[in-house]
Amino acid sequence: MSRHSGFTMMELLIVIGIVGIVAAVGASSFKYVTASNRIASEINALLADMRYARSEAIRQGLPVTVCPTTNNTSCSSSSPSWQSGWMVFSDPTGTQTLATGSQPLRTQAAFSTAYSNSTDAFVLSAAGFFAETFNRQGFGAAYLSSTTTSATTVTMALKTSPANANWTRCLAITRVGQLSIETTTTSSCQSL
């Protein structure tokens, strides 16, 4: 007599149940890792462009501005939306305006829609902060609604919506041009 080997229905159901549990646990961890990495990537891109603007201002001996934009030709000052993209440009007049016929030094596209889903959208908030201009010494001047702010540090927060403190990253820019990224234990960066 020959015996047939194989799985019983009960063994197959138990294995499927175990695989389902492991997949559910792994999916939530994977979501954290991917969201955290994407936020780190975006905030690091902004940090790199701010550092580039500061170094170009020192190198050129002229003011260089970083501001949000939707068209890569003008700053979006009425309703700053940094997640729509930003540009870095030479600003010899210090008016946060790209001169006619000039090209930006560097541009950043809007955050990818692939980074958002029905539960988590990426938001880069800056409480009305609409531009940062570095002068030829590398000092920074922050502009809120077209006026220079007297704040010693301007903070931008990149977070998910709804906010999750574990994924929030903060970019702090001081008046002397120092740039730093911080993590926070809350969904707000006001403590920096």
KOLSE-968556 format. One line per field, with one value per residue (C-alpha): residue number from 1; residue in three letters; x, y, z. Coordinates in steps of 0.25 Angstrom, whole numbers, plus 5000, padded with zeros to 4 digits. Last residue first. Example, Ala and Ser with C-alpha at 12.3 -4.5 7.8 and 13.67 -1.06 7.14 Angstrom:
KOLSE-968556
k 2,1 .
r SER,ALA .
c1 5055,5049 .
c2 4996,4982 .
c3 5029,5031 .
***
This chain:
KOLSE-968556
k 192,191,190,189,188,187,186,185,184,183,182,181,180,179,178,177,176,175,174,173,172,171,170,169,168,167,166,165,164,163,162,161,160,159,158,157,156,155,154,153,152,151,150,149,148,147,146,145,144,143,142,141,140,139,138,137,136,135,134,133,132,131,130,129,128,127,126,125,124,123,122,121,120,119,118,117,116,115,114,113,112,111,110,109,108,107,106,105,104,103,102,101,100,99,98,97,96,95,94,93,92,91,90,89,88,87,86,85,84,83,82,81,80,79,78,77,76,75,74,73,72,71,70,69,68,67,66,65,64,63,62,61,60,59,58,57,56,55,54,53,52,51,50,49,48,47,46,45,44,43,42,41,40,39,38,37,36,35,34,33,32,31,30,29,28,27,26,25,24,23,22,21,20,19,18,17,16,15,14,13,12,11,10,9,8,7,6,5,4,3,2,1 .
r LEU,SER,GLN,CYS,SER,SER,THR,THR,THR,THR,GLU,ILE,SER,LEU,GLN,GLY,VAL,ARG,THR,ILE,ALA,LEU,CYS,ARG,THR,TRP,ASN,ALA,ASN,ALA,PRO,SER,THR,LYS,LEU,ALA,MET,THR,VAL,THR,THR,ALA,SER,THR,THR,THR,SER,SER,LEU,TYR,ALA,ALA,GLY,PHE,GLY,GLN,ARG,ASN,PHE,THR,GLU,ALA,PHE,PHE,GLY,ALA,ALA,SER,LEU,VAL,PHE,ALA,ASP,THR,SER,ASN,SER,TYR,ALA,THR,SER,PHE,ALA,ALA,GLN,THR,ARG,LEU,PRO,GLN,SER,GLY,THR,ALA,LEU,THR,GLN,THR,GLY,THR,PRO,ASP,SER,PHE,VAL,MET,TRP,GLY,SER,GLN,TRP,SER,PRO,SER,SER,SER,SER,CYS,SER,THR,ASN,ASN,THR,THR,PRO,CYS,VAL,THR,VAL,PRO,LEU,GLY,GLN,ARG,ILE,ALA,GLU,SER,ARG,ALA,TYR,ARG,MET,ASP,ALA,LEU,LEU,ALA,ASN,ILE,GLU,SER,ALA,ILE,ARG,ASN,SER,ALA,THR,VAL,TYR,LYS,PHE,SER,SER,ALA,GLY,VAL,ALA,ALA,VAL,ILE,GLY,VAL,ILE,GLY,ILE,VAL,ILE,LEU,LEU,GLU,MET,MET,THR,PHE,GLY,SER,HIS,ARG,SER,MET .
c1 5050,5037,5028,5031,5017,5013,5019,5031,5040,5050,5060,5067,5077,5080,5089,5088,5091,5076,5073,5066,5060,5055,5045,5042,5029,5027,5026,5018,5007,4998,4986,4991,5006,5017,5028,5029,5036,5043,5048,5058,5062,5048,5048,5041,5043,5030,5025,5014,5025,5039,5051,5065,5077,5092,5101,5110,5105,5091,5082,5067,5057,5043,5028,5027,5012,5012,5022,5015,5020,5008,5009,4996,4993,4980,4974,4988,4999,5014,5010,5004,5019,5023,5023,5036,5049,5056,5070,5078,5065,5065,5065,5058,5050,5057,5052,5045,5048,5051,5066,5070,5081,5072,5079,5069,5065,5051,5040,5030,5015,5019,5024,5010,5011,4997,4999,5014,5015,5028,5030,5036,5037,5021,5016,5026,5030,5042,5057,5065,5079,5085,5098,5113,5113,5120,5113,5099,5102,5106,5093,5085,5092,5089,5074,5074,5080,5071,5059,5064,5066,5052,5047,5056,5053,5038,5039,5047,5038,5026,5033,5037,5024,5016,5026,5023,5008,5010,5018,5008,4997,5006,5010,4996,4992,5003,4999,4985,4989,4998,4986,4977,4986,4988,4973,4971,4981,4994,5001,5006,4999,5002,5005,5000 .
c2 5297,5295,5301,5289,5282,5268,5265,5257,5265,5262,5273,5277,5289,5301,5313,5325,5335,5339,5324,5314,5302,5290,5281,5267,5260,5245,5240,5252,5247,5259,5255,5260,5256,5265,5274,5286,5299,5307,5321,5325,5339,5345,5359,5355,5363,5366,5360,5352,5346,5348,5341,5348,5339,5343,5337,5349,5352,5352,5340,5342,5332,5333,5331,5328,5329,5318,5309,5296,5286,5276,5261,5254,5242,5234,5235,5234,5243,5240,5236,5250,5254,5266,5278,5280,5286,5297,5302,5314,5320,5326,5341,5348,5357,5357,5347,5354,5353,5368,5367,5375,5365,5353,5341,5329,5317,5311,5303,5292,5290,5285,5299,5305,5319,5326,5340,5339,5328,5333,5335,5328,5313,5311,5307,5314,5314,5322,5322,5335,5338,5352,5355,5353,5342,5332,5336,5336,5323,5317,5321,5317,5303,5301,5305,5295,5284,5286,5286,5273,5267,5271,5263,5251,5250,5251,5239,5231,5233,5229,5217,5212,5215,5208,5196,5194,5194,5184,5175,5173,5170,5161,5153,5151,5147,5137,5130,5129,5123,5113,5109,5108,5099,5090,5088,5085,5074,5075,5065,5051,5040,5026,5014,5000 .
c3 5080,5088,5077,5068,5069,5068,5081,5085,5075,5065,5061,5049,5049,5041,5046,5038,5049,5050,5054,5045,5051,5043,5051,5048,5052,5049,5063,5067,5058,5052,5044,5035,5034,5039,5034,5044,5040,5051,5051,5061,5067,5064,5059,5046,5033,5026,5013,5021,5030,5025,5031,5030,5031,5033,5023,5022,5008,5012,5014,5011,5016,5011,5014,5028,5031,5042,5036,5032,5023,5022,5017,5016,5024,5025,5011,5005,5003,4999,4985,4983,4982,4990,4980,4972,4977,4970,4969,4964,4959,4946,4943,4931,4941,4954,4964,4976,4991,4991,4995,4982,4979,4980,4975,4975,4982,4979,4986,4985,4987,5001,5004,5004,5007,5005,5000,4998,4987,4982,4967,4955,4959,4957,4970,4979,4993,4997,4998,4996,4992,4996,4989,4992,4981,4990,5003,4997,4990,5003,5010,4998,4998,5013,5011,4999,5007,5019,5009,5003,5017,5021,5009,5011,5026,5024,5013,5023,5034,5026,5020,5034,5041,5029,5030,5045,5042,5031,5039,5050,5040,5032,5044,5048,5034,5033,5046,5041,5028,5035,5044,5032,5025,5037,5039,5024,5025,5018,5009,5009,5001,5006,4997,5000 .
***
